[in-house]
C-alpha cells in the first residue's frame, strides 16, 4: 500500500431499520481492499442515564510527552523491560 496513492471509500448499505442502520465501508487502494469498517447507527431515543458516558478529563496534546521523551524515559527506567 502507498501513502501517496489515493484511497477510494465505498459505502455499502447493510441494513436500514426503524431504529438502526448498519453500513460497511471498504477502503481501496489500487483496487485492493486495505481496510473494512462496520458501523451501526441508532436513531436518537430516550434511554437509561447510564448510556450517556461523559468524556473523562484528560490532558491536552500540548501536555503529552513527545516520542523522543518517551524513548528516553524507556531507556532510563530500570523497571521497564528492554
C-alpha positions in Angstrom: 0.0 0.0 0.0 1.1 3.6 -0.6 1.0 6.8 1.5 0.6 8.8 -1.7 -1.9 6.8 -3.8 -5.5 7.9 -3.4 -7.8 5.8 -1.2 -11.3 5.1 -2.6 -14.0 4.6 0.0 -17.0 2.5 -0.9 -20.0 2.6 1.4 -22.4 -0.4 1.4 -25.8 -0.3 3.0 -26.1 -3.5 5.1 -29.3 -2.7 6.9 -31.9 0.0 7.3 -34.5 -0.5 10.1 -36.8 1.8 12.0 -34.3 2.5 14.8 -31.0 1.1 13.5 -28.9 1.3 10.3 -25.7 -0.6 9.5 -23.0 0.4 6.9 -19.9 -1.3 5.7 -17.1 0.9 4.3 -14.3 -0.5 2.2 -11.1 1.5 1.8 -9.4 0.5 -1.5 -6.1 1.3 -3.0 -5.1 0.1 -6.5 -8.4 -1.9 -6.5 -7.4 -3.9 -3.3 -9.4 -3.6 -0.1 -6.9 -2.4 2.5 -9.4 -1.7 5.3 -13.0 -2.5 6.2 -15.2 -0.7 8.7 -18.5 -1.9 10.0 -20.6 0.7 11.8 -24.0 0.9 13.3 -26.2 3.9 13.9 -29.2 4.2 16.2 -31.9 6.8 16.0 -31.8 9.1 19.0 -34.3 7.9 21.6 -34.9 8.4 25.3 -33.0 5.8 27.3 -31.2 4.9 30.5 -29.0 7.6 32.0 -26.0 5.2 32.1 -25.9 5.2 28.3 -24.6 8.7 28.3 -20.9 8.4 29.1 -19.1 11.7 29.7 -15.5 12.0 28.4 -13.0 11.9 31.3 -10.7 14.9 31.9 -7.5 14.2 30.0 -4.5 16.3 29.3 -4.4 18.2 26.0 -1.9 17.3 23.3 0.4 20.1 24.4 0.8 18.4 27.9 1.8 14.9 26.4 5.4 13.7 26.2 7.0 13.7 22.8 8.1 10.5 21.1 11.7 11.4 22.0 10.8 12.0 25.6 9.0 8.6 25.8 12.0 6.8 24.2 14.4 8.5 26.7 12.1 7.5 29.6 12.0 3.9 28.4 15.8 3.7 28.1 16.5 5.2 31.5 13.7 3.5 33.6 15.2 0.3 35.1 11.7 -1.1 35.8 10.8 -1.4 32.1 11.9 -4.3 30.1 14.3 -3.7 27.2 
